[in-house]
Amino acid sequence: MKRKALDELLKWKTRSGRKPLVLRGARQVGKSHLARALAEEAFEGILELNFERDASLAGLFSGASVKETVRLLEARYGMPVVEGKTLLFLDEIQAAPEVFAKLRYFHEELPGLHVLAAGSLLDLLLEDHAFSMPVGRIEYLHLGPLVFEEFLEATGRAGLISWMAGWRWGENYPVALHEDLIAAFRQYLVVGGMPEAVAVFAETGSYRDCARVQESILATYQDDFQKYARRVQKPRMDRLFARVPAMLGRKFKFSEVDPVERSKNLGEALHLLCLARVFHKVRRCHGNGLPLGAEADDRNFKVFFLDVGLVSRALGLKIDTFEKLDEHFLVNRGALCEQAIAQNLLHIGDPWTKPEVFYWTRESPNSTAEVDFLVQHGSGILPVEVKAGKTGRLKSLQLFLTEKNSPAALRFNTDKPSVALVEAAGAPSKLVSLPLPFVGQFLRLLETAPSLSSSPNQPHQ
């Protein structure tokens, strides 16, 4: 299946001053598949090494020179490693920290050789390393599950992507296409974006087959917990893994995971699961200025799962046919929609920077307000609300617009696109409302949204 990240890798292939590239992401998000797709499209051959399957491979990198390493690899595998023509792919490199440290020498001694590395638990290695980091000699690309538009393409609906990408304000917005997109988004909430689950669903159309794959992925993640044993007890990670899907969309409280366990102990387990990219922390932010992370509150946060399909499976949603989706979807639809938008916001942006989003709250004895997400938009801050239906209260959003003097806000819901003015301390702000499936188009449509001079709350389509 086609991943948007492949376009970035093709640019990396021809970029002047290119450095060895490390793919970072959770297990089974498609890092190895992406490397092979790159080799098939842009190289004459690929030499793939997996350090988790063969621990002896690290010994080939122990010499003083990476040129010697290349000669040893050519001898062992009987294939030439040619600069510009061969992709050297070092998979599961977290299993060989000494090899990770050697990446810098490829940049210094063999700058013409394309070296791509990947690791599923790499962030744990980077935090707890005992070697000299190749600072300034490597670059990173972050990969997550398929975003919604990648899901559409993988399931044979590229035409809907083209239509969304070409739609402009003021043009006709057909009800039939809107309904098709909403139906596809509901499928996405159940199938999710894990490549293997999407591939099986695309081939068979079976939710049961998809669920079988999802169960296998969830079990694989739990099996990985044994690898954390040196730092944290596995039962704590099991409890977090079981409880987080039911806590989506609201402030995380350790007492809801285990009322008798110390928060410090659970906090360490949560930290490791976030390093493994199985969970993502969305931290509270005051929203006063950029960068958003400068004001992030490490003590107040929400936790989202890696993938909405895995969440649906962990919550026990059992869908046999699409016609049964509505009756099961209603119970958890708000949290699932927020999860889906969160993972898309994390991964539709620049893949060269660490994926991160924030949220905003104001808590006082007389008034509590919360905006689902804050993202950077140009030189400003964009508040984002997610609604699972067509309507919803805007009180918290209006409060943020008033306090921060923000000129615009974004709302995702199931209604057709619209632009309206909302009252904020006497100065109206622009509210752009988009259907949930348009999450991949929000930057373009936000920037091209018409200016309004009408009275507040009157929508413009």
Stockholm file with secondary structure:
# STOCKHOLM 1.0

chainA/1-461         MKRKALDELLKWKTRSGRKPLVLRGARQVGKSHLARALAEEAFEGILELNFERDASLAGLFSGASVKETVRLLEARYGMPVVEGKTLLFLDEIQAAPEVFAKLRYFHEELPGLHVLAAGSLLDLLLEDHAFSMPVGRIEYLHLGPLVFEEFLEATGRAGLISWMAGWRWGENYPVALHEDLIAAFRQYLVVGGMPEAVAVFAETGSYRDCARVQESILATYQDDFQKYARRVQKPRMDRLFARVPAMLGRKFKFSEVDPVERSKNLGEALHLLCLARVFHKVRRCHGNGLPLGAEADDRNFKVFFLDVGLVSRALGLKIDTFEKLDEHFLVNRGALCEQAIAQNLLHIGDPWTKPEVFYWTRESPNSTAEVDFLVQHGSGILPVEVKAGKTGRLKSLQLFLTEKNSPAALRFNTDKPSVALVEAAGAPSKLVSLPLPFVGQFLRLLETAPSLSSSPNQPHQ
#=GR chainA/1-461 SS CCCTHHHHHHHHHHCTTCCCEEEECCTTSSHHHHHHHHHHHHCSEEEEEETTTCGGGGGGGCSSCHHHHHHHHHHHHTSCCCTTTEEEEEESGGGCHHHHHHHHHHHHHCTTSEEEEEESSHHHHHHTCCSCCCTTTCEEEECCSCCHHHHHHHTTCHHHHHHHHHCCTTSCCCHHHHHHHHHHHHHHHHHCSCHHHHHHHHHHCCHHHHHHHHHHHHHHHHHHGGGGTTTSCHHHHHHHHHHGGGGTTSCCCHHHHCSSSCHHHHHHHHHHHHHTTSEEEEEEECCSSSSGGGGEEEEEEEEEESCHHHHHHHTTCCCSSGGGHHHHHHHHHHHHHHHHHHHHHHHSSCTTSCCCCEEEEEECSSCEEEEEEEEEETTEEEEEEECSSSCCCCHHHHHHHHHHTCSEEEEEESSCCEEEEECSTTSCEEEEEEEGGGGGGHHHHHHTCCCCCSCTTCCBC
#=GC SS_cons         CCCTHHHHHHHHHHCTTCCCEEEECCTTSSHHHHHHHHHHHHCSEEEEEETTTCGGGGGGGCSSCHHHHHHHHHHHHTSCCCTTTEEEEEESGGGCHHHHHHHHHHHHHCTTSEEEEEESSHHHHHHTCCSCCCTTTCEEEECCSCCHHHHHHHTTCHHHHHHHHHCCTTSCCCHHHHHHHHHHHHHHHHHCSCHHHHHHHHHHCCHHHHHHHHHHHHHHHHHHGGGGTTTSCHHHHHHHHHHGGGGTTSCCCHHHHCSSSCHHHHHHHHHHHHHTTSEEEEEEECCSSSSGGGGEEEEEEEEEESCHHHHHHHTTCCCSSGGGHHHHHHHHHHHHHHHHHHHHHHHSSCTTSCCCCEEEEEECSSCEEEEEEEEEETTEEEEEEECSSSCCCCHHHHHHHHHHTCSEEEEEESSCCEEEEECSTTSCEEEEEEEGGGGGGHHHHHHTCCCCCSCTTCCBC
//
